[in-house]
Structures are given as C-alpha cells and as structure tokens.
C-alpha cells in the first residue's frame, strides 16, 4: 500500500447561500520519487462544511489504489465524524431510524470513498 498525505480545506462566503471553494494537496513518495498533486474546485449555494467535505471526497476519488492515508483538515466536523467510530455508528443508526442528517449525501459519499483505504483523520487548527 502506498503512503499518502492529504491536506484539505474548504470555505464558503457568508457560510451559506453563497459560492464556496475547496482544495486538496495530495503528496506521496513512490520508489524515492516525491509526487504532489493539487486539486481544487468551487460551487454555488453551498456551506463551509460542504466545501470541507467535498475537498476530502475529491482527494480520495483521485487515489485509485488502496492506500495508507493521513488526511489533515481544519474541519473538526469532518475529522471527528470520520475518525470517531462512535460518531460513525451514531450516523448509521440515525439513517436506519430515518432521522435527518445534515449533509447526508456527502457523508455517504465520503464513507464510500474512504472504505478502500486505511485513513488517519487529523484535525489541525484553522
């Protein structure tokens, strides 16, 4: 498995009903050669949390082979939500009960793309 480090960030103007952007830096070393890839995008009518999550989703989509990943983000909402098994279990239970989950579409997408990797989710101060 490749060792990959990812840094993500996202932001939205006025945190809702405005445009926002996201970016990720993906770094790895293969056979002594260092690689770095930067991906970015934007959306309209979004929130800061959505942009943070989309950055991570897009970074994970860009990695084609199962890998050991360390993902850094200032989005505690996401790093705690993905790195804490109790929170993941709670989200799964809420889905089974039909309880509304904010950004459920993105949580499902993030969980799906994270499944093939071994990921350490690290919150860093923004």
N, C-alpha and C positions, 0 to 999 in steps of 0.2 A: 504494500500500500504506500502511496505517495504521502509525504508530509506536506501539508499546505497551510499557510497562514492567510487569513482573510480579515481585512479591516472594512467595516461598512459604516455608512452614515446616510441619513435622510433628513429632509426638512420640508416644511410647508409654510407658506406665508400666512400669517394670522391663524395658523393651525386649524384650517377647515375652510371649505368653500373657496379655496384659492389654489393656485398652482403650487407644485412642490417638486423637489428633485431628490435623486438618490444616487449614490456612487459606491463602488466597492473596489478595493485593491486586492488582487489575488497574487500571492507570492509562493513560489516553490523552488526547490533545488532538485534537479534530476541529473545524476551522474556528474556531480560537481558543477553543473551549469545552473546559474540562477535565472529564474524566469519571473517576470512581473507583468500582470495584465490589469488594466484599469477599464472598468465598465461603468456606464452612467446612463441616466435617463430622467424623464420627467413625466408628470401627469397633471391634469387639471382637476379641480374639485376633489381634493384629497386632504389627508391629515398628516401630521408629522409621524404618528405611529405607522400609518400605512406605508409611508416612504421608507421608514427604517426597515420594515419587514420586507418590502419589495427589494431593497438592496441585498438583503441576505438571500432571498429566494433566487434572484438573478445570478448571484455569485455561485450558489450551489448548482444551479442549472448549467453553469459554464464548466463545471468539473464533471467530466464524462466517466471517470473510473472511480470505484470506491476508494476513499482516501481517509487518512487521519487528518482532521482539520481542527485548527484552533481559530475560532471566529471571535473577533473583538468588535464590540459595539457600545455606544453610549446609551443605547435603548434598553434600559433595565427591564422595561415591559416585555421585550422580546427575549433577552438573555435569561431572565428569571423564568419566563414562560416556557422556554425550551430546555433549559438546563436543570430545572427542578422537577423530578419525577412526580411529586405531589401535585404540582400545578398541571402537569400533562394529564394525570389521572382525573383531576377535577374537571378539566376541559372535556375529556372523553365522557365522563359521567353526565355533564351538562348537555352534551349532544344527544345522549341516549334519552334524557328526560325531555328533550325538546326545548331546553332553555336557550334563549338568545345569547349568543356570544359575539362581542364586538370583534369585527374583522375576521369572522369565522372563515370566510373564503381564503384569506391569506394564511390563517393558522393551518388549515387543511393543506394548502399548497406547500407551506414551509415544512410541515411534518412529513409530507410525501417526499420532498427532495432531500430531507435530512436522513431518511431511513437507510440509504445505501452507504452512508458514511459513519465514521466514529467522530463525533464532534464535541469539543470542549467549548462551551459558550462562556465568554468572559466579558463582564461589564467593565467599561472604563469610564471615568468621569468625562462629561461633555465639556 
